[in-house]
Each structure stands twice: as structure tokens, then as C-alpha cells.
Amino acid sequence: MNRVYVCSCFGVTDQQVKEHAAAGACTPRQIASATKAGTDCGSCVRTIQGLLGRGACPRRELLDKGRTTSVLAPAPELADVA
């Protein structure tokens, strides 16, 4: 499996971003909350935006309708980082 690193600061791959997007992350900030990508030098934020695209966001649609959704949990490998 080829790994394409989106965030070299934290070793986050495009596949990880896509997995979090499939789980409901709609913005680079939500990806950052789950993976830390984009929180150091910031050079990957535009790439993350490109991976997320401009499609419909189920979480945003639910929030607009007044329904709440669960918050993304951090990536397991980051759970012990403090």
C-alpha cells in the first residue's frame, strides 16, 4: 500500500484523512481535531481541503436542522499524547 503523506509534521496520510471524512469530518479543523494535521506548520491545510472537497456534508446538514451529532474521537495513536 502506497502512503501519500498529507501532513509530514504528524505523519498523517491521505488515507487517514479520507477515513475521517467518511466518518463525518467535513472541515480541516475537524481533521485537525482527530489527527493534529494542519496544527503545526499549516502547509497541509489546502491539501486537506482538496481531499474533503466541496460536497455535501452530512454533519453540517444535521446541525443546520438542529440535530446534534457525535464529536470525532482522536486517532487511537494520539490518545496518549498530552
The 8 nearest C-alpha neighbors of each residue, nearest first, counted from 0:
[[1, 2, 3, 14, 12, 13, 4, 15],
 [2, 0, 3, 4, 14, 12, 13, 15],
 [3, 1, 4, 12, 0, 13, 14, 11],
 [2, 4, 12, 13, 5, 1, 14, 11],
 [5, 3, 12, 6, 11, 7, 2, 13],
 [4, 6, 12, 13, 11, 43, 3, 7],
 [7, 5, 11, 8, 43, 10, 4, 36],
 [6, 8, 10, 9, 4, 5, 11, 43],
 [7, 9, 6, 10, 39, 40, 36, 11],
 [10, 8, 7, 11, 6, 36, 35, 34],
 [11, 9, 7, 6, 8, 4, 12, 5],
 [12, 10, 6, 9, 4, 5, 36, 15],
 [13, 11, 4, 5, 15, 14, 3, 2],
 [12, 14, 16, 15, 5, 3, 4, 17],
 [13, 15, 17, 12, 16, 18, 2, 3],
 [16, 14, 18, 12, 17, 13, 19, 11],
 [15, 17, 13, 19, 14, 18, 20, 12],
 [18, 16, 20, 14, 15, 19, 21, 13],
 [19, 17, 15, 21, 20, 16, 14, 22],
 [18, 20, 22, 16, 21, 17, 24, 15],
 [21, 19, 24, 17, 23, 22, 18, 16],
 [20, 22, 18, 19, 23, 17, 24, 16],
 [23, 21, 19, 20, 24, 18, 71, 17],
 [24, 22, 20, 21, 25, 58, 19, 57],
 [25, 23, 20, 29, 19, 26, 30, 22],
 [26, 24, 56, 20, 23, 51, 29, 27],
 [25, 27, 29, 28, 24, 30, 48, 51],
 [26, 28, 30, 29, 31, 47, 48, 44],
 [29, 27, 31, 26, 30, 32, 37, 25],
 [30, 28, 32, 26, 31, 24, 27, 33],
 [29, 31, 27, 33, 28, 32, 34, 24],
 [32, 30, 35, 36, 28, 34, 29, 33],
 [33, 31, 29, 30, 34, 35, 28, 73],
 [32, 34, 73, 30, 31, 74, 72, 35],
 [33, 35, 31, 36, 74, 32, 30, 73],
 [36, 34, 31, 38, 32, 37, 33, 9],
 [37, 35, 31, 34, 6, 38, 9, 11],
 [36, 38, 41, 44, 43, 39, 31, 35],
 [37, 39, 35, 36, 41, 31, 40, 44],
 [38, 40, 41, 37, 8, 36, 35, 9],
 [39, 41, 42, 38, 37, 8, 43, 6],
 [42, 40, 37, 43, 39, 44, 38, 36],
 [41, 43, 40, 44, 37, 45, 6, 46],
 [44, 42, 46, 41, 6, 45, 37, 5],
 [43, 45, 47, 37, 46, 41, 42, 48],
 [46, 44, 48, 47, 43, 49, 42, 27],
 [45, 47, 49, 43, 48, 44, 50, 5],
 [46, 48, 50, 44, 49, 45, 27, 43],
 [49, 47, 45, 51, 46, 50, 52, 44],
 [48, 50, 46, 52, 47, 51, 45, 53],
 [49, 51, 47, 52, 48, 46, 17, 16],
 [52, 50, 48, 49, 47, 25, 20, 53],
 [53, 51, 49, 50, 54, 48, 47, 25],
 [52, 54, 51, 55, 49, 48, 56, 25],
 [55, 53, 52, 56, 51, 25, 57, 50],
 [56, 54, 57, 53, 60, 59, 25, 52],
 [55, 57, 59, 58, 25, 60, 54, 23],
 [56, 58, 60, 59, 61, 55, 23, 25],
 [59, 57, 61, 60, 56, 23, 62, 68],
 [58, 60, 62, 56, 61, 57, 63, 25],
 [59, 61, 57, 63, 58, 62, 56, 64],
 [62, 60, 64, 66, 58, 63, 59, 57],
 [63, 61, 65, 59, 66, 64, 60, 67],
 [62, 64, 60, 61, 65, 59, 66, 58],
 [63, 65, 61, 62, 66, 60, 59, 67],
 [66, 64, 62, 63, 61, 67, 60, 68],
 [67, 65, 61, 62, 64, 68, 63, 60],
 [68, 66, 62, 65, 61, 69, 58, 64],
 [67, 69, 70, 66, 58, 61, 62, 23],
 [68, 70, 71, 67, 72, 58, 23, 66],
 [69, 71, 72, 68, 29, 23, 24, 67],
 [72, 70, 33, 69, 73, 24, 29, 32],
 [71, 73, 33, 70, 74, 32, 75, 69],
 [74, 72, 33, 75, 34, 78, 77, 71],
 [73, 75, 77, 76, 33, 34, 72, 78],
 [76, 74, 78, 77, 73, 79, 72, 33],
 [75, 77, 74, 78, 79, 80, 73, 34],
 [78, 76, 80, 75, 74, 79, 73, 34],
 [77, 79, 75, 80, 76, 73, 74, 81],
 [78, 80, 77, 81, 76, 75, 73, 74],
 [81, 79, 77, 78, 76, 75, 73, 74],
 [80, 79, 78, 77, 76, 73, 35, 75]]
